[in-house]
């Protein structure tokens, strides 16, 4: 079996296999070397994600994933006074929920590479326009998310990664932080007149340009871990002798 990379998160992960998605890009880069498994759940927060841990990451698994991306926070940061209030999770609980997710994965396998991804910024004007397009005059004028609040969640995600990175005896060097939110936000602010370049018209999800930022940063971490050097599952066609094909396959296959 090929090794597995598992993508765990909310709708930004669920949609990552769409055309131009960051998950699809990761799967393409490591095709024939690693199976990229999608476990994204639209609308979920870290509180609800805890209920899935034993189903997605069973502790009795004989083949734990070689890497897991954890990409939550966009819904946890929903405001209590907005339409996403049921998704809201206090920032301190968000951080501890992330900790529990990481600890569960590390209990499954200490060798699994864990990548924490911060929630991306919000296009607040885009969110208002999206709400009006969906609900018309009934749309709330109060924002459901703000950059200020989402930024606080992103910082706690980074702080947790820093804390876990200090626990060398438990986690070693394999717990990475990925400040994707800051990278997108910088480009987002630098090109403010074209504010939608990284965020979809709904003001929350990523455009192909935003997805490209995520995939580039994720692949950079995976390559540092040596994933690009993993062998192909079966011989390249250039290695197969047309007159004597079994020779190439016998080198990698126990039986044919």
ABEGO torsion letter per residue (X at the ends): XBBBBBBBEBAAAAAAABBGBAAAAAAAAABGABBBBBBBBBGBBAAAAAAAAAAABBAABABBBABBBBBBGAAAABBAABAAAAABBBAAAAAAAAAAAAAAAAAABAABBBBBBBBBBBBAAAAAAAAAAAAEAABBABBABBAAAAAAAAAAAAAAAAAAAABAAAAEAABBBBBAAAAAAAAAAAAAABAAAABBAAGABBBAAAAAAAAAAAAAAAAAAGAAABBBABBBAAABBAABAAAAAAAABABX
